Amino acid sequence: MSDFVITTKGGDKGTTSLCSGERVPKDDLRVEVYGTMDECQAHVGMARATCPIPEIREELFRLEENLSYAMGSLALCADLPAPDPAFLEALVERVKGVFRGPFRFVRPGDSVPGAALHQARTVARRAERVAVKLYREGKLQETEYVYLNRLSDAIYALSLWVDQEMRDQSPKI
């Protein structure tokens, strides 16, 4: 029998613990921000799971890993640094190096992984909208808020890249 615990019952009264040990209501804006980022990460994972292109899958894995650390930092885990917007900016630059088309508005649905990334992008934008109040109140560092602002850009760039590659593999798209 394993000592692994899934159900702690700690949240049965509508609170949850931050990494600092502080208990906060489950509808606390900080919890909402990192919970929304968790939802975003799940969509990125779906994109990775359905993407047949190894190079893009690797980038998506790196993004998922980075999102994990960012969520931990936002949950006030003292051992994790604040999310770094430079990671996302570098990701956009890498995509710009391989993407041949113009960065433009698109209609999601050209490919399954691209559609999953568009879902992730819209969830990332929701996380940013929730976070703005925390930022205005001085409860988020500027780098944390900028990271959230850059997140949807990076995911958008990845969606363009994956759709381009999928079109190259199957011109019917």
Salt bridges, closest charged atoms under 4 A:
GLU39 OE2 - ARG126 NH2 3.06
GLU59 OE1 - ARG62 NH1 3.11
GLU59 OE1 - ARG94 NH2 3.00
GLU64 OE1 - ARG48 NE 2.33
GLU89 OE2 - ARG150 NE 2.83
GLU93 OE2 - LYS96 NZ 3.28
ASP110 OD2 - ARG167 NH1 3.28
GLU137 OE2 - LYS133 NZ 3.98
GLU137 OE1 - LYS139 NZ 3.32
ASP168 OD2 - ARG100 NH2 2.73
